[in-house]
């Protein structure tokens, strides 16, 4: 983020839920106290299935597989590890820890960013995190399945994330709750949550909460009706995009430390300013990994 500021470029993070009106409305209502004092946030996020056994296959002639692997370790090619060739279903690489960490870093990035909008924690992070998770014992896909993550913030808010909750974000306050989700939006035919099982896009303990007017002297959040359009507009006007680099980075950090907490037992204390774990070098060592030459930032000459 420092480099983005130094160079003066326009960088918009792809957290497009900010341009869906229900997420802004929910965050504004919470920030303006319509459910009282916010104390708990529950995020519904499904896990991934265990993977199949997948045999080595010839690398397609139109794929530079070495470059595709990039900085990650060299492993054999199989279509289930990369991307289906016949459709735009959910690609296998999303379910391999070598390239990602599963849904916690997939949809997790989107939900954590949206949740922070309502929690007013966009420029910080939790002070502790702990988690439990199930991982496949065999097969190609090796990211987490069922899981639960608990994160605590300095402002007193506790955030829980689990596949046991409806997919979306539920803000709970002293005077009610608000739930927000993508509704029946479908990204691909292989989405982990079907359209039929999707929750309402916007709901509340009292429907009247959702029609409350946000007055002129109250908090009004950045409004965008189109994520890509906002990016292009900001390139022209040089104004800040709706999804700036710092909140995007913070949402990503929550994803990554939640994944680390799935691997390291117990409550991990996190310093959101230094972005390091306190008194746990095992966890700190997992914040970075080796990069295969010649790819990766470790081998770039600046």
C-alpha positions as CSV (number, residue, x, y, z in Angstrom):
1,X,0.0,0.0,0.0
2,X,2.9,2.4,0.7
3,X,4.2,1.8,-2.9
4,X,0.7,2.6,-4.3
5,X,0.7,5.9,-2.4
6,X,4.2,6.7,-3.4
7,X,3.7,6.1,-7.1
8,X,0.3,7.9,-7.1
9,X,-1.4,5.1,-9.0
10,X,-5.1,4.1,-8.8
11,X,-5.4,0.6,-7.4
12,X,-8.9,-0.8,-6.8
13,X,-9.2,-4.1,-4.9
14,X,-11.7,-6.5,-6.4
15,X,-14.0,-6.5,-3.4
16,X,-17.0,-5.9,-5.5
17,X,-19.6,-6.4,-2.7
18,X,-19.0,-2.7,-1.8
19,X,-20.8,-1.8,-5.1
20,X,-23.8,-3.9,-4.2
21,X,-26.2,-1.6,-2.4
22,X,-27.3,-4.0,0.3
23,X,-23.8,-4.2,1.8
24,X,-23.4,-0.4,1.9
25,X,-26.9,0.0,3.4
26,X,-26.2,-2.6,6.1
27,X,-22.9,-1.1,7.0
28,X,-24.3,2.4,7.2
29,X,-27.2,1.3,9.4
30,X,-24.8,-0.4,11.8
31,X,-22.3,2.5,11.8
32,X,-25.2,4.9,12.7
33,X,-26.3,2.8,15.6
34,X,-29.6,1.4,14.3
35,X,-29.0,-1.9,16.1
36,X,-27.5,-0.2,19.2
37,X,-23.9,-1.0,20.1
38,X,-22.4,-3.6,17.8
39,X,-20.8,-6.5,19.8
40,X,-20.9,-9.6,17.6
41,X,-20.5,-10.3,13.9
42,X,-21.2,-13.8,12.5
43,X,-19.9,-14.6,9.0
44,X,-21.2,-17.6,7.1
45,X,-18.6,-19.1,4.8
46,X,-18.7,-22.7,3.5
47,X,-15.8,-25.0,3.4
48,X,-14.6,-26.9,0.3
49,X,-15.0,-30.7,-0.4
50,X,-12.0,-33.1,-0.2
51,X,-10.4,-33.7,-3.6
52,X,-10.2,-36.6,-6.0
53,X,-7.2,-38.7,-6.7
54,X,-5.8,-37.1,-9.9
55,X,-3.2,-38.8,-12.1
56,X,-0.5,-36.9,-14.0
57,X,-1.5,-35.6,-17.4
58,X,0.4,-34.1,-20.4
59,X,0.7,-30.3,-20.2
60,X,-1.6,-28.7,-22.9
61,X,0.4,-27.1,-25.7
62,X,-1.2,-23.7,-25.1
63,X,-0.2,-23.5,-21.4
64,X,3.2,-22.4,-20.0
65,X,2.9,-24.6,-16.9
66,X,6.2,-23.5,-15.4
67,X,5.1,-19.9,-15.5
68,X,1.6,-20.8,-14.3
69,X,3.1,-22.4,-11.2
70,X,5.1,-19.2,-10.7
71,X,6.8,-19.0,-7.3
72,X,5.1,-22.1,-5.9
73,X,6.8,-25.6,-5.8
74,X,7.1,-27.6,-9.0
75,X,4.4,-30.3,-9.1
76,X,3.0,-32.5,-11.9
77,X,0.2,-31.2,-14.2
78,X,-3.3,-32.5,-13.9
79,X,-6.4,-30.6,-15.1
80,X,-8.1,-30.9,-11.7
81,X,-5.2,-28.9,-10.2
82,X,-5.5,-26.1,-12.7
83,X,-8.8,-25.3,-14.4
84,X,-11.5,-27.2,-16.3
85,X,-11.1,-26.9,-20.0
86,X,-14.7,-27.2,-20.9
87,X,-16.5,-24.7,-18.8
88,X,-16.0,-21.9,-16.2
89,X,-16.8,-24.0,-13.1
90,X,-14.9,-23.5,-9.9
91,X,-11.2,-24.2,-10.7
92,X,-9.2,-26.8,-8.8
93,X,-6.4,-24.5,-7.9
94,X,-8.7,-22.7,-5.4
95,X,-8.8,-26.0,-3.5
96,X,-5.0,-26.5,-3.3
97,X,-3.1,-24.9,-0.5
98,X,-0.1,-24.5,-2.8
99,X,-2.0,-21.7,-4.5
100,X,-4.7,-20.6,-2.0
101,X,-6.1,-21.6,1.3
102,X,-9.7,-22.4,0.4
103,X,-12.8,-20.5,1.1
104,X,-11.3,-18.6,4.0
105,X,-9.1,-16.7,1.5
106,X,-11.7,-16.9,-1.3
107,X,-15.1,-15.5,-0.4
108,X,-13.5,-14.7,3.0
109,X,-11.7,-11.7,1.4
110,X,-15.1,-10.4,0.3
111,X,-17.0,-11.0,3.5
112,X,-14.2,-9.8,5.8
113,X,-14.0,-6.6,3.8
114,X,-17.7,-5.9,3.9
115,X,-17.9,-6.8,7.6
116,X,-15.1,-4.3,8.4
117,X,-17.1,-1.6,6.6
118,X,-19.8,-2.0,9.2
119,X,-17.4,-2.7,12.1
120,X,-15.3,0.5,11.4
121,X,-12.2,-1.7,11.4
122,X,-11.1,-1.2,7.8
123,X,-7.7,0.1,8.7
124,X,-6.8,-2.3,11.5
125,X,-7.2,-5.9,12.4
126,X,-8.1,-8.3,15.3
127,X,-6.0,-8.5,18.4
128,X,-6.5,-12.3,18.7
129,X,-7.6,-15.2,16.6
130,X,-8.3,-18.9,17.2
131,X,-9.7,-21.6,15.0
132,X,-10.5,-25.3,14.5
133,X,-10.8,-26.9,11.1
134,X,-11.0,-30.3,9.3
135,X,-8.6,-31.0,6.5
136,X,-8.7,-33.9,3.9
137,X,-6.6,-36.9,4.7
138,X,-6.1,-37.8,1.0
139,X,-6.8,-36.6,-2.5
140,X,-5.5,-33.7,-4.6
141,X,-7.5,-31.0,-3.0
142,X,-6.2,-30.2,0.5
143,X,-7.8,-27.0,1.8
144,X,-10.0,-26.8,4.9
145,X,-13.5,-28.3,5.1
146,X,-15.8,-27.5,8.1
147,X,-14.3,-24.9,10.4
148,X,-14.8,-22.2,13.0
149,X,-12.8,-19.0,13.5
150,X,-13.1,-16.6,16.4
151,X,-11.4,-13.1,16.1
152,X,-11.5,-10.5,18.8
153,X,-11.1,-6.7,18.2
154,X,-9.8,-4.0,20.4
155,X,-13.1,-2.1,20.2
156,X,-14.9,-5.0,21.9
157,X,-16.4,-6.7,18.9
158,X,-16.1,-10.5,18.5
159,X,-16.3,-11.9,15.0
160,X,-17.1,-15.6,14.3
161,X,-16.7,-17.3,10.9
162,X,-18.2,-20.7,10.1
163,X,-19.9,-22.8,7.5
164,X,-22.6,-23.4,10.0
165,X,-24.0,-19.9,9.5
166,X,-26.0,-18.8,6.5
167,X,-23.6,-17.5,3.8
168,X,-23.4,-13.7,4.5
169,X,-22.7,-11.3,7.4
170,X,-24.9,-10.9,10.5
171,X,-24.3,-7.8,12.7
172,X,-25.6,-8.2,16.2
173,X,-26.1,-5.2,18.5
174,X,-27.7,-4.4,21.8
175,X,-30.9,-3.4,20.1
176,X,-31.2,-5.9,17.2
177,X,-29.5,-7.4,14.2
178,X,-28.9,-6.9,10.5
179,X,-28.1,-9.7,8.0
180,X,-26.7,-9.1,4.6
181,X,-25.6,-11.4,1.7
182,X,-25.3,-11.6,-2.0
183,X,-28.8,-13.0,-2.1
184,X,-29.4,-15.2,-5.1
185,X,-26.4,-14.0,-7.0
186,X,-24.5,-16.8,-8.7
187,X,-20.9,-16.5,-9.9
188,X,-20.7,-19.9,-11.5
189,X,-22.6,-23.2,-11.8
190,X,-20.3,-24.8,-9.2
191,X,-20.7,-22.2,-6.5
192,X,-20.5,-23.8,-3.1
193,X,-23.8,-22.3,-2.1
194,X,-26.7,-23.0,-4.5
195,X,-29.1,-20.3,-5.5
196,X,-32.0,-22.2,-3.9
197,X,-30.2,-22.2,-0.5
198,X,-29.2,-18.6,-0.6
199,X,-30.4,-16.3,2.2
200,X,-32.1,-12.9,1.8
201,X,-29.9,-10.1,0.5
202,X,-30.9,-7.9,3.4
203,X,-32.8,-8.7,6.6
204,X,-33.2,-7.4,10.1
205,X,-34.7,-8.3,13.5
206,X,-37.2,-5.5,12.8
207,X,-38.0,-4.7,9.2
208,X,-38.4,-1.0,10.1
209,X,-34.6,-0.8,10.7
210,X,-34.0,-1.3,7.0
211,X,-36.1,1.7,6.0
212,X,-34.6,4.1,8.5
213,X,-33.4,7.3,6.8
214,X,-29.7,8.2,7.2
215,X,-29.7,11.9,8.1
216,X,-27.4,14.4,6.5
217,X,-25.3,14.8,9.7
218,X,-24.8,11.0,10.1
219,X,-22.2,8.7,8.6
220,X,-22.6,8.2,4.8
221,X,-20.3,5.6,3.2
222,X,-18.8,5.7,-0.2
223,X,-21.4,4.9,-2.9
224,X,-20.8,3.1,-6.1
225,X,-23.3,1.3,-8.3
226,X,-20.7,-0.5,-10.5
227,X,-17.3,-1.8,-9.4
228,X,-15.6,-1.7,-12.8
229,X,-17.2,1.7,-13.6
230,X,-15.9,3.1,-10.4
231,X,-12.4,2.0,-11.2
232,X,-12.5,3.6,-14.6
233,X,-14.0,6.8,-13.2
234,X,-11.2,7.0,-10.6
235,X,-8.5,6.6,-13.2
236,X,-9.9,9.6,-15.0
237,X,-10.6,11.8,-11.9
238,X,-7.7,10.5,-9.7
239,X,-10.1,10.2,-6.7
240,X,-9.9,7.3,-4.2
241,X,-11.7,4.1,-5.4
242,X,-14.4,2.5,-3.4
243,X,-12.1,-0.5,-2.6
244,X,-8.8,1.1,-1.8
245,X,-5.5,-0.8,-1.1
246,X,-5.3,-0.5,2.7
247,X,-8.7,-2.0,3.5
248,X,-8.1,-4.7,0.9
249,X,-4.8,-5.6,2.5
250,X,-6.4,-5.7,6.0
251,X,-9.2,-8.0,4.8
252,X,-6.6,-10.3,3.2
253,X,-4.6,-10.3,6.5
254,X,-7.6,-11.6,8.4
255,X,-8.0,-14.4,5.9
256,X,-4.4,-15.4,6.2
257,X,-4.1,-15.3,10.0
258,X,-7.4,-17.2,10.3
259,X,-5.9,-19.9,8.1
260,X,-2.8,-20.0,10.3
261,X,-5.0,-20.3,13.3
262,X,-6.5,-23.4,11.8
263,X,-3.0,-24.9,11.8
264,X,-1.6,-23.6,15.1
265,X,-3.6,-24.7,18.2
266,X,-4.8,-22.2,20.8
267,X,-5.5,-18.5,21.0
268,X,-3.0,-16.5,19.0
269,X,-2.4,-12.8,19.9
270,X,-2.0,-10.6,16.9
271,X,-0.5,-7.1,16.7
272,X,-2.4,-5.3,13.9
273,X,0.1,-2.5,13.8
274,X,3.2,-4.6,13.4
275,X,1.3,-7.4,11.7
276,X,3.0,-10.1,13.7
277,X,1.9,-12.6,16.2
278,X,2.9,-12.0,19.8
279,X,5.1,-14.7,21.4
280,X,4.5,-17.4,18.8
281,X,7.3,-17.9,16.3
282,X,5.6,-21.0,14.8
283,X,2.7,-18.8,13.7
284,X,5.0,-16.0,12.5
285,X,7.0,-18.4,10.3
286,X,3.8,-19.2,8.5
287,X,3.3,-15.5,7.4
288,X,5.7,-16.0,4.5
289,X,7.0,-18.9,2.4
290,X,9.9,-19.7,0.1
291,X,9.5,-18.6,-3.5
292,X,10.7,-20.7,-6.5
293,X,13.3,-19.1,-8.7
294,X,13.0,-17.1,-10.9
295,X,9.4,-16.2,-9.9
296,X,8.1,-14.3,-6.9
297,X,8.9,-11.0,-5.3
298,X,12.1,-12.4,-3.6
299,X,13.8,-12.5,-7.0
300,X,12.6,-9.2,-8.5
301,X,15.2,-6.5,-8.9
302,X,13.8,-3.0,-8.1
